[in-house]
Amino acid sequence: MSDTELRRIGGSDLYVSRLCLGGNVFGWTADEATSFRVLDDYVAGGGNFVDTADSYSAWAEGHSGGESETVIGRWLADRGRPENLVVATKVGKHPRFPGLSAANVRAAAEASLARLGVEAIDLYYAHFDDPDTPIAESARAFSRLVDEGRVRAVGLSNHSPERIREWLEVCEEEGLHAPVCVQPHYNLVERGIEADLVPLAVERGLALLPYFGLARGFLTGKYRPGGPEVDSPRASGARAYLEDPRAVRVLEALDAVAKRLGTSVAAVALAWPAARPGVVSVLASARSTEQLAELMPAAGLVLDEESAALLTGAFTAG
């Protein structure tokens, strides 16, 4: 993938591939050796954008958070940092570093930098809104990290449009480094942000970098009405979509488009949000190289107008 095919994240100097590799599985459902192979194949296929968080995978038995960052850090140390690689991580949900207070943001950032083994975090997200900390305090803390060269760009994840506006206003008033992107939950069967967050992002020049691009695996096509059980930590969440007739129509549309284009259902599912207004890159994770192979075509797949219309209308029709 050449530089001309990379997309700019908002007003930052970061340019990324259309497919962002999620690191939530690293050190969890993908052991270190498998994680290394997935990262190797992703980079070899032209990907340059890896997303993680300091809390991954604190939810797993025996884990304390930071496992994913540690794996990525070891991979970087072992392989050498690929040219133009962009690494994003997040603060706010680690058991030792909860919330977005100024002191916590700084302490969490230092811990993430150490685990990743890098001098600067390319993209640092406020993982979740923290109603107990004034936004001005958080905004100043993130901006100071940019001033110090510890962070290159700031992002917001799981924040409402109202809170995003407030953060931007504080930055404008105080001359702070403002967020350049927003990471929302968005895919073919989760369309709620189109009413408010998408217009805000487009208006303010914020890049949208959606997560759960495959709806917890539902949009891979592996979950079907009456189909076999799939062994996955997210199987129950994925199968829940089968109760919605709109989601079943989306599967049918995905099948038709994937067959027409000669590619995987998962790649088509990811190509759809990648082409939506404001979206720069779409996040998806893979716990094996086989799963990654199903995703990688999305990095260069551009849907024709007929295919895009079929997919868009499948969820809203009826």
N, C-alpha and C positions, 0 to 999 in steps of 0.2 A: 504494500500500500504506500503510495507516494505522498509527499507532503501536500500535494494539491488536493488530495482526497480527504484530508483531515478538516475538521470543523472547529471553529473558534468558540471557546466558552465565554459568552458575554463579551465584556470589554477587557478581558484578561489577555495575557500573552500565552495562554495554554491552547493548544490545538490537538484535538482528539479524534479517534476513530468512531464511527457510527455505532459500533458495538463495544460496550464497556463490560469488562469481566468482573463479576461480583466475587468478592473474596470471603463471603460469609461461610462457605463450606471448608475453607482451608484450615487444616488442623482439627476439623470436626468430622464431617462425613467423607472428606478426602484427607487421607494421611499425608505426611510431608512429602513422601516420594511421589505420590499421585499428584499432589498439588504442584510440585515442580514440573511434572510432565505436562499438566494442563497449562501452566504459565508458559512453558517453552513453546507449546503448539500454538497458543494464542498469539504470542509475539511473532513466531515464524509465519503465521497467517496474515500478518499486517496489523494486528491490534496493538494499541499503545496506551490503553487507559484501564487501570486497575483500581477497583473501589473496595475499601474495607472500612472497619470501624474499631475503635479501641475496645468495644464491648464484645466483639465476636471472639470466642463463642462461650460467653459466660453462662448461657442457659444450659449447656451440656454438663452432665454429671462429671465431677472431678475437674472442671475447668473454672478459671477465675477471671477470664477476659484477657484479651491481648494475644490469644493463640494465633489468630489469622495474621496480625501484623508481624508476629515473630516468624511465621513461615515465610511471608513475603520478604522480610528482612534477610533471612537465611538464603533465600533464592537469589536475591540481589547480590549478596556477598559471594555466593558460589559462582554465579553466572557472569557477574559484572552487569552494570546497569545498561539496558538497551537504550540506544539513541532515541531521544524524544519521548521516553516513557513518562507518563503522567500517573502519579499515585495520589489517590484521594483517601482520606480517612476522616473520622468523626469523633466528636467529644459530646458527652452528656449522659451516657448510659452505662459506663463502666462502673462496677460495684464500688471501686475505690475512688472514682472521680465522677460522682453524679452531679448533674446540673450544669449551669452555664455561668456561675459566679466567676469574677475575674481571676481569683486565686485558683479555682479549679481548672479553668480553661488553660492557664499557664502550666500548671502541674501536669495535666493530662497531655498537653502538647509535648512537653519534655519527655514524658514516658513513651509516647508514640514515636517520637524521633529516635529514641534509644532502641526501641524494638525494631523499627524499620531500618535503622542504621543509615539514615540520610541526614543531610545538613538542613534540609528544608522540606516541609510538607507542601506538595504542589497545590493541593486543593483541600482546605480544612473546613469541614461542615459543623455547624451546630446541629446535632443529630435530631433532637426533639426540642420543642419550645419548653422554656423553663419559666412558668408563671411566678415563681418565687424570687426571681432575679430581675431587676429592671433591665429592659432591653438596652438602655444606654450603657449600663455597666458591661454587658456582654459585648456590645458592638465595639466599645473602646478596647476591650481585652483582645479581641480578634485583630483589630486594626494595629495594635501595638506589636503583635507577632509579625505582621506584614512589615511594619517599619523596621523591625529587628532582623528581617531576612529569614525568620524561622518558618514563615508561611508565605506562599506566593499569591494565593487567591483565597477568598472566603466564599462559602456557600451555606445555604440554609436547607435543612431537610425536615419534612413533617411540620411545617409552619403554615398557619392559616394566612390567607391573603391579607387580612387586617394586620396581623403581626409582622408580616413581611413589609407592608407599607410603613409601619411604625419604625422598623429597623432602618429602612432606607431613609426615612425622614431624619432620624438621628444622625445618620452618616452625612447627609447633606448639610444639616445645621452645624455640625462640629468638624466638617472636613475630614471625615474618617474614610478608611478604605471600605467601600460598600460591597455587599455580596454581589457576585457575578452570575450566580446560578441558583436554581431551586431544584431539589430532588423530591418529586412527588410520587405517589402510588398511581400509576397510569398504564393502561393497556386496553386491548380490544373489548374487555368485559368490565373494566373499571374506568368509567368515562366522566365521573363527577367533576373533575377539575376544569372541564371545558367551559363551564358556566362562569367561573370567576378567576381561577388561578392562571389559566392560559391567557386570557385577555390582559391580565396584569403583567405577566412575564413579557408578552409581546410589546406592550406599552412601554415598559421600563428597560427593555433590552436584556432581560435576565434569561440565560439559557435554561431550558428544561432538560433535566437528566433523569428520566423516570426509572424507578425500580419496580420489581415484580413485573417485568416486561412480559413474562410468560404466565402470569397469574398463578404463581406457586406450582407451575408445571402443567396446569390445565391446558394451556395453549400449545403444548407440544403435540397434542393429539393422542397422548397415551391413555387418557381417561375418556371413556366412551359410555353411553347408555348401555347397560347390560354387559359392559366389557369386563375383562379380568381385573382382579385387584393388582395394584401396582405397589411394590415395596419401596416406600419413600417416606422420610420424616414429614413431608408436607402432603401426603396422600389425602388425608381427611379434608384439608382445606381445598385441595384441587377438586376432589369429587363433589364438594358442596355446590360447585357451579353447575353441575348436571341437573340440579333442581330448577334452574332458570331456563325456560325455553329460549330466551334470547341468546344465552351462552351456547346452547346446542346449535342454534342457527349459525353462530359464528364459527363453530367447528366445521359445519358443512361448507361454509364459504371458504374457510382456510383449506379444506381438502381440495376444493375446486381450483383455487388459485395455485396451490402448490403443484397440483398435477399439470396445470397449464404451463407453469413456468419451469417445471422439472427440478424442483428444489424441495427442501424439507418444510413441513408444516411450521416448525419452530422458527425457521428463518423468515418465513412470510409473516408470522405473528410479530416478530421483532421489527421487520421492515416497515410495518404499518405505523407504529408510533414514531419511528425514526423520521418519517416524512410529514408528520403533523406540525402545525404552526408552533414555532418556538423551540421545538425539540432539537437538540444537538447530538445526543448520544443516548442509547438505551441500555440499561443494565440487565444482565442475566448471568447466572452462575452455572458452573458445570462441575460435577464431582467425579468426572472421568473424562478421558480424552475422547471416548465415543460420544458422550453427551456434547462435548464442545464441538465436535465435527458437525453435529446437527445445527449448531448455532452460527458457526463462522460464515456461512454464505450471506447472512444478514448484513455483514460489514460492507458488502458491495452491491446488495440487491436494491434496485429501485423499481418500485411497483408502477406498472402502467396505469393510466387513468381508470380504465374499466375495472381492473383488479382492486384498486384502492376504493373505488365507489362501492363495489360489491361488499368488501369487508366493512366499510364504514356503515353501510345501510343494514347489515345483517343484525346488528344489535339494536338499532333504533326502529326497525320495521315492526309493524303489527301492534 
